[in-house]
Amino acid sequence: MATRRRQIALITDDFLVNRSVLPELKARKLNFVTLSPKDPIPFSVRAVITTEDEIDEIDFDIDKIIIAKKPSATVDMAQLLLERHKYEKIIIGIDPGKYSGIAVIGDGMVISVHQASVGRIEKIVREILSEKSAQNVVIRIGHGARLAGTQIINTLLKLEVPLELVDESFTTPDLGKGIRNQISDIVAAINIANLDGVPIDKKQIEPSRKEILLVQDWSRERSNGRSTISRRLARRVAKGELTIDEAISLN
């Protein structure tokens, strides 16, 4: 089913306001609709531009109504409201791995996807949380990839957002010809986000020798061959106590 894009509504019968604001909306290629104050407002509208004389005729959230003044400043404010749409619930799904798939679900819709190394996930999640507003947020992480999963969980716990561990069995799809492999990580992250999980707190593991060597390999790759972190630092990275970048800087 197609999803309607969020819109700005220019609601006025004032010819001069229409003539001044419309070109600005068109120039920015924004999704907008023009209405009369007596017209019903579509559900997709997230911001309204009108005049001071007509505001009392409009049945809309007063905090999302902008009084038209200078066209550029008026549309700036409307665009800001459009981008700050508040969701009832945001779920961030993560398919852990060396390069993890990340999917952001807002009120049941996929609103962004990412793929990142373990060391960049905290930064990406922080950016998502700062850019997207929601009453409820939960992060769901697949149970596979023990080493990467532990690092991700222990890193994200400091954000004080509810975390859930999800059984990721059968979440990775079969790929048709011509489909790039990273797509499967994204689809798996979407599937993980849509599954209920078990609440988790700090998840500790005692890294194996093979896992420590793997982290040391990551450090060489991350530093373009300039640095191989010590076993002690690699163990701390494996436990999620340090990111790979922090360990390289301490080496």
PENORJO-V531154 format. One record per residue. RES is the residue in three letters. NEAR is the number of other ideal C-beta (glycine too) atoms within 8 Angstrom. D_FIRST is the distance of its C-alpha to the first C-alpha in Angstrom with 1 decimal. Layout:
# PENORJO-V531154
res->(RES & RES)
near->(NEAR & NEAR)
d_first->(D_FIRST & D_FIRST)
This chain:
# PENORJO-V531154
res->(MET & ALA & THR & ARG & ARG & ARG & GLN & ILE & ALA & LEU & ILE & THR & ASP & ASP & PHE & LEU & VAL & ASN & ARG & SER & VAL & LEU & PRO & GLU & LEU & LYS & ALA & ARG & LYS & LEU & ASN & PHE & VAL & THR & LEU & SER & PRO & LYS & ASP & PRO & ILE & PRO & PHE & SER & VAL & ARG & ALA & VAL & ILE & THR & THR & GLU & ASP & GLU & ILE & ASP & GLU & ILE & ASP & PHE & ASP & ILE & ASP & LYS & ILE & ILE & ILE & ALA & LYS & LYS & PRO & SER & ALA & THR & VAL & ASP & MET & ALA & GLN & LEU & LEU & LEU & GLU & ARG & HIS & LYS & TYR & GLU & LYS & ILE & ILE & ILE & GLY & ILE & ASP & PRO & GLY & LYS & TYR & SER & GLY & ILE & ALA & VAL & ILE & GLY & ASP & GLY & MET & VAL & ILE & SER & VAL & HIS & GLN & ALA & SER & VAL & GLY & ARG & ILE & GLU & LYS & ILE & VAL & ARG & GLU & ILE & LEU & SER & GLU & LYS & SER & ALA & GLN & ASN & VAL & VAL & ILE & ARG & ILE & GLY & HIS & GLY & ALA & ARG & LEU & ALA & GLY & THR & GLN & ILE & ILE & ASN & THR & LEU & LEU & LYS & LEU & GLU & VAL & PRO & LEU & GLU & LEU & VAL & ASP & GLU & SER & PHE & THR & THR & PRO & ASP & LEU & GLY & LYS & GLY & ILE & ARG & ASN & GLN & ILE & SER & ASP & ILE & VAL & ALA & ALA & ILE & ASN & ILE & ALA & ASN & LEU & ASP & GLY & VAL & PRO & ILE & ASP & LYS & LYS & GLN & ILE & GLU & PRO & SER & ARG & LYS & GLU & ILE & LEU & LEU & VAL & GLN & ASP & TRP & SER & ARG & GLU & ARG & SER & ASN & GLY & ARG & SER & THR & ILE & SER & ARG & ARG & LEU & ALA & ARG & ARG & VAL & ALA & LYS & GLY & GLU & LEU & THR & ILE & ASP & GLU & ALA & ILE & SER & LEU & ASN)
near->(2 & 3 & 5 & 8 & 6 & 9 & 13 & 17 & 14 & 15 & 14 & 13 & 6 & 10 & 6 & 6 & 11 & 11 & 8 & 10 & 14 & 10 & 9 & 12 & 12 & 7 & 6 & 8 & 4 & 10 & 6 & 9 & 9 & 8 & 9 & 7 & 11 & 4 & 7 & 3 & 11 & 9 & 4 & 8 & 13 & 10 & 14 & 14 & 15 & 14 & 10 & 5 & 5 & 13 & 10 & 4 & 6 & 12 & 3 & 9 & 5 & 5 & 4 & 10 & 13 & 12 & 9 & 13 & 5 & 5 & 10 & 7 & 8 & 15 & 15 & 8 & 10 & 14 & 12 & 8 & 12 & 13 & 6 & 7 & 9 & 6 & 11 & 6 & 11 & 13 & 12 & 15 & 19 & 15 & 17 & 12 & 10 & 7 & 9 & 17 & 18 & 17 & 15 & 15 & 15 & 11 & 7 & 4 & 7 & 8 & 7 & 7 & 11 & 8 & 10 & 10 & 10 & 14 & 8 & 8 & 15 & 11 & 7 & 11 & 13 & 9 & 8 & 12 & 10 & 6 & 5 & 11 & 6 & 11 & 6 & 7 & 11 & 12 & 14 & 16 & 18 & 16 & 8 & 9 & 8 & 7 & 12 & 12 & 14 & 14 & 14 & 15 & 15 & 13 & 12 & 14 & 10 & 6 & 10 & 4 & 9 & 7 & 14 & 13 & 11 & 14 & 6 & 12 & 4 & 3 & 11 & 10 & 6 & 3 & 7 & 5 & 3 & 3 & 8 & 4 & 7 & 9 & 9 & 12 & 15 & 14 & 12 & 15 & 17 & 13 & 12 & 17 & 13 & 8 & 10 & 4 & 11 & 6 & 7 & 10 & 6 & 6 & 11 & 7 & 9 & 4 & 11 & 6 & 5 & 6 & 10 & 13 & 9 & 9 & 17 & 12 & 8 & 11 & 17 & 10 & 8 & 11 & 9 & 5 & 5 & 4 & 8 & 6 & 14 & 6 & 7 & 6 & 12 & 16 & 11 & 10 & 17 & 14 & 12 & 12 & 6 & 10 & 11 & 15 & 8 & 8 & 16 & 12 & 6 & 8 & 10)
d_first->(0.0 & 3.8 & 6.5 & 9.7 & 12.7 & 15.8 & 18.4 & 22.1 & 23.5 & 27.0 & 28.3 & 31.8 & 34.1 & 36.5 & 36.9 & 38.5 & 35.7 & 33.1 & 35.2 & 35.8 & 32.4 & 30.1 & 31.7 & 31.1 & 27.4 & 27.1 & 29.4 & 27.2 & 24.1 & 22.4 & 19.3 & 21.1 & 21.6 & 25.1 & 26.0 & 29.1 & 30.2 & 29.7 & 26.1 & 23.3 & 21.6 & 17.8 & 16.2 & 15.1 & 18.9 & 20.7 & 24.1 & 26.3 & 29.2 & 31.8 & 35.6 & 38.1 & 39.1 & 35.6 & 34.2 & 35.5 & 33.5 & 30.1 & 28.3 & 26.7 & 27.6 & 30.9 & 30.5 & 27.6 & 29.6 & 31.6 & 34.7 & 34.9 & 38.0 & 38.3 & 35.1 & 34.7 & 35.3 & 33.1 & 30.1 & 31.0 & 30.6 & 27.3 & 25.9 & 27.3 & 25.6 & 22.2 & 22.7 & 24.1 & 21.1 & 21.9 & 19.6 & 20.4 & 20.2 & 20.1 & 20.5 & 22.0 & 22.0 & 24.8 & 25.6 & 29.4 & 31.5 & 33.7 & 30.7 & 28.1 & 24.3 & 22.9 & 19.4 & 18.7 & 16.1 & 16.0 & 14.8 & 12.4 & 11.1 & 13.0 & 15.2 & 17.9 & 19.5 & 23.2 & 25.9 & 29.4 & 32.8 & 33.9 & 36.1 & 33.4 & 30.9 & 32.6 & 32.7 & 29.0 & 28.1 & 30.6 & 28.9 & 25.5 & 27.1 & 28.9 & 26.1 & 23.4 & 24.4 & 23.5 & 25.3 & 24.9 & 24.8 & 25.2 & 25.7 & 25.1 & 27.2 & 27.4 & 30.7 & 31.6 & 33.8 & 36.5 & 38.2 & 35.2 & 33.5 & 36.8 & 37.2 & 33.7 & 34.1 & 37.6 & 36.6 & 33.6 & 35.7 & 37.5 & 34.4 & 34.7 & 31.0 & 30.2 & 29.9 & 28.7 & 29.6 & 26.9 & 27.7 & 25.9 & 26.8 & 24.2 & 21.9 & 22.9 & 21.1 & 23.0 & 22.8 & 22.8 & 25.4 & 25.3 & 23.1 & 25.1 & 26.2 & 25.1 & 21.4 & 22.2 & 23.5 & 20.4 & 18.1 & 20.9 & 20.9 & 17.2 & 18.0 & 21.2 & 19.5 & 17.5 & 20.7 & 23.5 & 26.7 & 30.4 & 31.8 & 34.3 & 37.1 & 39.4 & 39.1 & 42.4 & 43.4 & 46.6 & 45.8 & 47.3 & 49.5 & 46.8 & 44.2 & 46.8 & 47.5 & 43.8 & 43.6 & 46.7 & 45.1 & 42.1 & 44.6 & 46.3 & 43.0 & 41.9 & 45.3 & 45.5 & 48.5 & 50.5 & 50.4 & 50.2 & 50.0 & 52.5 & 51.8 & 52.1 & 49.4 & 47.2 & 47.6 & 46.5 & 43.4 & 42.6 & 42.9 & 40.6 & 43.5 & 43.3 & 40.8 & 41.9 & 42.6 & 44.7 & 46.6 & 47.4 & 48.7 & 51.0 & 52.2)
